């Protein structure tokens, strides 16, 4: 997934989007009500 998303012209915002959408982040526990804040 990462290698298909990256090019030599990939900008910082796109890099952050790629990393933030990584499947590994789905397994990180969040604090009570933090999910509501993150949805905003």
C-alpha distance matrix in Angstrom:
0.0 3.8 5.6 5.3 6.3 8.9 12.2 15.7 16.8 14.2 16.7 17.1 16.7 13.3 12.3 14.0 12.4 8.8 10.4 12.7 10.3 8.9 10.3 12.6 14.6 15.7 17.8 19.6 23.1 24.6 28.3 30.7 30.2 27.4 25.2 27.6 27.3 23.5 23.8 26.0
3.8 0.0 3.8 5.4 5.1 6.2 9.8 12.9 14.1 11.5 13.9 14.1 14.4 11.2 9.4 11.5 10.8 7.1 8.4 11.4 10.2 8.7 11.2 12.7 14.4 16.3 18.3 19.5 23.1 24.3 27.9 30.6 30.2 27.0 25.3 27.7 26.9 23.1 23.8 25.7
5.6 3.8 0.0 3.8 5.4 5.4 8.1 11.1 13.1 11.4 14.5 15.4 16.3 12.9 11.4 14.3 13.8 10.3 11.8 15.0 13.8 12.5 14.7 16.1 18.0 20.0 21.8 23.1 26.7 28.1 31.6 34.4 34.0 30.8 29.0 31.4 30.5 26.8 27.3 29.1
5.3 5.4 3.8 0.0 3.8 5.8 8.0 11.6 12.9 11.3 14.5 16.1 16.2 12.5 12.1 14.9 13.6 10.4 12.9 15.6 13.8 13.2 15.3 17.5 19.1 20.5 22.8 24.3 27.8 28.9 32.5 34.9 34.2 31.1 29.0 31.1 30.5 26.7 26.7 28.4
6.3 5.1 5.4 3.8 0.0 3.8 6.8 10.4 10.7 8.3 11.2 12.6 12.5 8.7 8.7 11.5 10.1 7.3 10.4 12.8 11.4 11.7 14.4 16.6 17.5 19.2 21.8 22.8 26.2 26.9 30.3 32.7 31.7 28.6 26.5 28.4 27.5 23.8 23.9 25.3
8.9 6.2 5.4 5.8 3.8 0.0 3.8 6.9 8.0 6.0 9.3 10.9 11.9 8.6 7.8 11.3 11.2 8.6 10.9 14.0 13.6 13.5 16.6 18.1 19.0 21.3 23.6 24.2 27.6 28.3 31.6 34.3 33.4 30.0 28.4 30.3 29.0 25.3 25.9 26.9
12.2 9.8 8.1 8.0 6.8 3.8 0.0 3.8 5.3 5.3 9.1 11.7 13.2 10.3 10.1 13.8 13.9 12.0 14.3 17.3 17.1 17.2 20.4 21.8 22.6 25.0 27.3 27.8 31.2 31.7 34.9 37.6 36.6 33.2 31.6 33.3 31.8 28.3 28.7 29.4
15.7 12.9 11.1 11.6 10.4 6.9 3.8 0.0 3.8 5.7 8.8 11.5 13.9 11.8 11.4 15.1 16.0 14.4 16.3 19.4 19.8 19.9 23.3 24.3 24.9 27.6 29.8 29.9 33.3 33.7 36.7 39.5 38.5 35.0 33.8 35.3 33.5 30.1 30.8 31.2
16.8 14.1 13.1 12.9 10.7 8.0 5.3 3.8 0.0 3.8 6.2 9.7 11.6 9.9 10.5 14.0 14.6 14.0 16.3 18.7 19.2 20.1 23.6 24.9 25.0 27.5 30.1 30.0 33.2 33.2 36.0 38.6 37.3 33.8 32.5 33.7 31.8 28.5 29.0 29.1
14.2 11.5 11.4 11.3 8.3 6.0 5.3 5.7 3.8 0.0 3.8 6.8 8.3 6.3 6.8 10.3 10.8 10.3 12.6 14.9 15.5 16.6 20.1 21.4 21.3 23.8 26.4 26.3 29.5 29.4 32.3 34.8 33.5 30.0 28.8 30.1 28.2 24.9 25.4 25.6
16.7 13.9 14.5 14.5 11.2 9.3 9.1 8.8 6.2 3.8 0.0 3.8 5.6 5.4 6.3 8.8 10.1 10.7 12.5 14.3 15.6 17.1 20.9 21.9 21.1 23.8 26.4 25.8 28.7 28.2 30.8 33.3 31.8 28.3 27.3 28.3 26.1 23.0 23.8 23.5
17.1 14.1 15.4 16.1 12.6 10.9 11.7 11.5 9.7 6.8 3.8 0.0 3.8 5.4 5.0 6.2 8.6 9.8 10.6 12.1 14.2 15.7 19.4 19.9 18.8 21.8 24.2 23.2 25.9 25.2 27.6 30.3 29.0 25.3 24.7 25.8 23.4 20.4 21.6 21.4
16.7 14.4 16.3 16.2 12.5 11.9 13.2 13.9 11.6 8.3 5.6 3.8 0.0 3.8 5.4 5.1 6.2 8.7 10.0 10.4 12.3 14.5 18.2 19.1 17.6 20.0 22.9 21.9 24.4 23.4 25.8 28.1 26.5 23.0 22.0 22.9 20.6 17.6 18.4 18.0
13.3 11.2 12.9 12.5 8.7 8.6 10.3 11.8 9.9 6.3 5.4 5.4 3.8 0.0 3.8 5.4 5.0 6.2 8.7 9.7 10.6 12.6 16.2 17.7 16.7 19.0 22.0 21.6 24.4 23.9 26.7 29.0 27.5 24.1 22.7 23.8 22.0 18.7 19.2 19.4
12.3 9.4 11.4 12.1 8.7 7.8 10.1 11.4 10.5 6.8 6.3 5.0 5.4 3.8 0.0 3.8 5.4 5.1 6.2 8.5 10.0 11.0 14.8 15.6 15.0 17.8 20.2 19.7 22.8 22.7 25.6 28.3 27.2 23.6 22.6 24.2 22.3 18.9 20.0 20.6
14.0 11.5 14.3 14.9 11.5 11.3 13.8 15.1 14.0 10.3 8.8 6.2 5.1 5.4 3.8 0.0 3.8 5.4 5.2 5.9 8.5 10.1 13.7 14.2 12.8 15.6 18.1 17.2 19.9 19.4 22.1 24.7 23.6 20.0 19.1 20.7 18.6 15.3 16.7 17.3
12.4 10.8 13.8 13.6 10.1 11.2 13.9 16.0 14.6 10.8 10.1 8.6 6.2 5.0 5.4 3.8 0.0 3.8 5.5 5.1 6.1 8.7 12.2 13.6 12.2 14.2 17.3 17.0 19.6 19.2 22.1 24.3 22.9 19.5 18.0 19.4 17.9 14.4 15.0 15.9
8.8 7.1 10.3 10.4 7.3 8.6 12.0 14.4 14.0 10.3 10.7 9.8 8.7 6.2 5.1 5.4 3.8 0.0 3.8 5.6 5.4 6.6 10.2 11.8 11.4 13.6 16.4 16.6 19.8 20.0 23.3 25.7 24.8 21.5 19.8 21.8 20.6 16.8 17.5 19.0
10.4 8.4 11.8 12.9 10.4 10.9 14.3 16.3 16.3 12.6 12.5 10.6 10.0 8.7 6.2 5.2 5.5 3.8 0.0 3.8 5.4 5.3 9.0 9.4 8.8 11.8 14.0 13.8 17.0 17.5 20.7 23.5 23.0 19.5 18.3 20.7 19.3 15.7 17.2 18.8
12.7 11.4 15.0 15.6 12.8 14.0 17.3 19.4 18.7 14.9 14.3 12.1 10.4 9.7 8.5 5.9 5.1 5.6 3.8 0.0 3.8 5.5 8.6 9.2 7.2 9.7 12.5 11.9 14.7 14.6 17.7 20.3 19.5 16.1 14.7 16.9 15.6 12.0 13.4 15.1
10.3 10.2 13.8 13.8 11.4 13.6 17.1 19.8 19.2 15.5 15.6 14.2 12.3 10.6 10.0 8.5 6.1 5.4 5.4 3.8 0.0 3.8 6.3 8.5 7.4 8.7 12.0 12.6 15.4 15.7 19.1 21.3 20.4 17.4 15.3 17.6 17.0 13.3 13.8 16.1
8.9 8.7 12.5 13.2 11.7 13.5 17.2 19.9 20.1 16.6 17.1 15.7 14.5 12.6 11.0 10.1 8.7 6.6 5.3 5.5 3.8 0.0 3.8 5.4 5.9 7.8 10.2 11.2 14.6 15.8 19.5 22.0 21.8 18.8 16.9 19.8 19.3 15.6 16.6 19.2
10.3 11.2 14.7 15.3 14.4 16.6 20.4 23.3 23.6 20.1 20.9 19.4 18.2 16.2 14.8 13.7 12.2 10.2 9.0 8.6 6.3 3.8 0.0 3.8 5.4 5.6 7.7 9.9 13.1 14.9 18.7 21.0 21.1 18.5 16.4 19.6 19.8 16.3 17.0 20.1
12.6 12.7 16.1 17.5 16.6 18.1 21.8 24.3 24.9 21.4 21.9 19.9 19.1 17.7 15.6 14.2 13.6 11.8 9.4 9.2 8.5 5.4 3.8 0.0 3.8 5.4 5.8 7.4 11.0 13.3 17.0 19.8 20.5 17.8 16.4 19.9 19.8 16.5 18.1 21.0
14.6 14.4 18.0 19.1 17.5 19.0 22.6 24.9 25.0 21.3 21.1 18.8 17.6 16.7 15.0 12.8 12.2 11.4 8.8 7.2 7.4 5.9 5.4 3.8 0.0 3.8 5.4 5.4 8.8 10.2 13.9 16.7 17.1 14.2 12.9 16.3 16.0 12.8 14.6 17.5
15.7 16.3 20.0 20.5 19.2 21.3 25.0 27.6 27.5 23.8 23.8 21.8 20.0 19.0 17.8 15.6 14.2 13.6 11.8 9.7 8.7 7.8 5.6 5.4 3.8 0.0 3.8 5.7 8.0 9.7 13.4 15.6 15.9 13.7 11.7 15.1 15.8 12.7 13.8 17.2
17.8 18.3 21.8 22.8 21.8 23.6 27.3 29.8 30.1 26.4 26.4 24.2 22.9 22.0 20.2 18.1 17.3 16.4 14.0 12.5 12.0 10.2 7.7 5.8 5.4 3.8 0.0 3.8 6.2 9.2 12.8 15.2 16.5 14.5 13.2 17.0 17.6 15.1 16.6 20.0
19.6 19.5 23.1 24.3 22.8 24.2 27.8 29.9 30.0 26.3 25.8 23.2 21.9 21.6 19.7 17.2 17.0 16.6 13.8 11.9 12.6 11.2 9.9 7.4 5.4 5.7 3.8 0.0 3.8 6.5 10.0 13.0 14.5 12.1 11.7 15.5 15.6 13.3 15.6 18.6
23.1 23.1 26.7 27.8 26.2 27.6 31.2 33.3 33.2 29.5 28.7 25.9 24.4 24.4 22.8 19.9 19.6 19.8 17.0 14.7 15.4 14.6 13.1 11.0 8.8 8.0 6.2 3.8 0.0 3.8 6.9 9.6 11.6 9.9 10.0 13.7 14.2 12.8 15.1 18.1
24.6 24.3 28.1 28.9 26.9 28.3 31.7 33.7 33.2 29.4 28.2 25.2 23.4 23.9 22.7 19.4 19.2 20.0 17.5 14.6 15.7 15.8 14.9 13.3 10.2 9.7 9.2 6.5 3.8 0.0 3.8 6.7 8.2 6.2 7.0 10.5 10.7 9.8 12.5 15.1
28.3 27.9 31.6 32.5 30.3 31.6 34.9 36.7 36.0 32.3 30.8 27.6 25.8 26.7 25.6 22.1 22.1 23.3 20.7 17.7 19.1 19.5 18.7 17.0 13.9 13.4 12.8 10.0 6.9 3.8 0.0 3.8 6.3 5.3 7.7 10.3 10.4 10.9 13.6 15.6
30.7 30.6 34.4 34.9 32.7 34.3 37.6 39.5 38.6 34.8 33.3 30.3 28.1 29.0 28.3 24.7 24.3 25.7 23.5 20.3 21.3 22.0 21.0 19.8 16.7 15.6 15.2 13.0 9.6 6.7 3.8 0.0 3.9 5.5 7.6 9.1 10.2 11.6 13.5 15.4
30.2 30.2 34.0 34.2 31.7 33.4 36.6 38.5 37.3 33.5 31.8 29.0 26.5 27.5 27.2 23.6 22.9 24.8 23.0 19.5 20.4 21.8 21.1 20.5 17.1 15.9 16.5 14.5 11.6 8.2 6.3 3.9 0.0 3.8 5.4 5.6 7.1 9.1 10.5 12.0
27.4 27.0 30.8 31.1 28.6 30.0 33.2 35.0 33.8 30.0 28.3 25.3 23.0 24.1 23.6 20.0 19.5 21.5 19.5 16.1 17.4 18.8 18.5 17.8 14.2 13.7 14.5 12.1 9.9 6.2 5.3 5.5 3.8 0.0 3.8 5.4 5.2 6.3 8.8 10.4
25.2 25.3 29.0 29.0 26.5 28.4 31.6 33.8 32.5 28.8 27.3 24.7 22.0 22.7 22.6 19.1 18.0 19.8 18.3 14.7 15.3 16.9 16.4 16.4 12.9 11.7 13.2 11.7 10.0 7.0 7.7 7.6 5.4 3.8 0.0 3.8 5.4 5.1 6.3 9.0
27.6 27.7 31.4 31.1 28.4 30.3 33.3 35.3 33.7 30.1 28.3 25.8 22.9 23.8 24.2 20.7 19.4 21.8 20.7 16.9 17.6 19.8 19.6 19.9 16.3 15.1 17.0 15.5 13.7 10.5 10.3 9.1 5.6 5.4 3.8 0.0 3.8 5.5 5.3 6.9
27.3 26.9 30.5 30.5 27.5 29.0 31.8 33.5 31.8 28.2 26.1 23.4 20.6 22.0 22.3 18.6 17.9 20.6 19.3 15.6 17.0 19.3 19.8 19.8 16.0 15.8 17.6 15.6 14.2 10.7 10.4 10.2 7.1 5.2 5.4 3.8 0.0 3.8 5.5 5.6
23.5 23.1 26.8 26.7 23.8 25.3 28.3 30.1 28.5 24.9 23.0 20.4 17.6 18.7 18.9 15.3 14.4 16.8 15.7 12.0 13.3 15.6 16.3 16.5 12.8 12.7 15.1 13.3 12.8 9.8 10.9 11.6 9.1 6.3 5.1 5.5 3.8 0.0 3.8 5.4
23.8 23.8 27.3 26.7 23.9 25.9 28.7 30.8 29.0 25.4 23.8 21.6 18.4 19.2 20.0 16.7 15.0 17.5 17.2 13.4 13.8 16.6 17.0 18.1 14.6 13.8 16.6 15.6 15.1 12.5 13.6 13.5 10.5 8.8 6.3 5.3 5.5 3.8 0.0 3.8
26.0 25.7 29.1 28.4 25.3 26.9 29.4 31.2 29.1 25.6 23.5 21.4 18.0 19.4 20.6 17.3 15.9 19.0 18.8 15.1 16.1 19.2 20.1 21.0 17.5 17.2 20.0 18.6 18.1 15.1 15.6 15.4 12.0 10.4 9.0 6.9 5.6 5.4 3.8 0.0
